[in-house]
Amino acid sequence: MTAVINPTGAAPVDPVGPEKSVARVRRGLTNPVSSGLALVIGVVWTIPTVGLLVQSFRSKSAQDSKGWWHFSGLTLDNYRVVTTGLHGDSSKSVLPFLVNSLAIVIPAAVIPIVVAALASYALVWIDFRGRDWIYVGIFALQVVPLQVAVVPLLRFVVSGAHLGSVTVIPKLGLAGTVGAVWLAHACFALPLAVFLMHNFMSEIPRDLLEAARIDGASHGQIFRQIMLPLLRPALAAFGIFQFLWVWNDLFVGLVMSGGNADISPITVKIAGLVGSTAGQGGEVVPAAAFVSIIIPVLVFMALQRYFVRGLLAGSVKG
């Protein structure tokens, strides 16, 4: 074992120690027992999803009479109902709401990414008074429950901001529009996005940016030509997280849309199917659920390698 002598006279540093610890943890997680336990957990976790998938292909009478493992009464009628409608009744179709979710989720993912990247760059690389307190304030916003903040945000969208009798910010004109849903999701995502990107940017060597400044690059050029390429894995990882969070959201979509079917996401429609017509039509809910997860699964599979790289970004130095 080799040791490095600290020139200041401190105790020798063993560079192999951390590597041995990592190797020991890796061996513990990859032994047959751990692999078998992970496989069992994965199978148990998947059973409810498999049951829901089988139920989505079964008729109402089959769903009510026997468990899903009997594979009886298989039919495609449930998927016909939630897509094109059956016998001319398209009231249970989820396709319009699928389009609504796409119209919501893409801007709701892009807006916080752009704002957080710019804000994080300013907080890390631009010296100005109070930037540390601003970062602490943004970080502290993560502890504010979404359910507590959504009602004040809704009032802000509807009537603007007032300080006594003085109107600080006039009405935005977003009430009852998809813009209100975008604003809500962007606001709730910004604290975490700024926190993650701030930590990632702070790991980038300062010498790299100082060299660019010496060459005459402005902050805009540094951000576009240096920071964005380095941030790509982190941006992709947070984008996938935000996409999935917004797509699966029910509370914000329900409150901010005000029940307007023209802008309600697919989760609101599925929730309506669960409690509609006194329990009639509940057999189509599993099919509607699987229709709703097609796009998130495709997005995750297409961007999986960026997702993994983003999770590992900054975890290894040197």
Helices and strands as residue ranges (DSSP letters): H 16-30, H 32-56, H 60-65, G 68-70, H 77-83, H 95-125, H 131-140, G 141-143, H 146-159, E 161-163, E 166-169, H 178-202, H 206-214, H 219-222, I 223-227, H 228-247, H 251-257, H 266-274, G 277-279, G 282-284, H 285-302, H 304-312
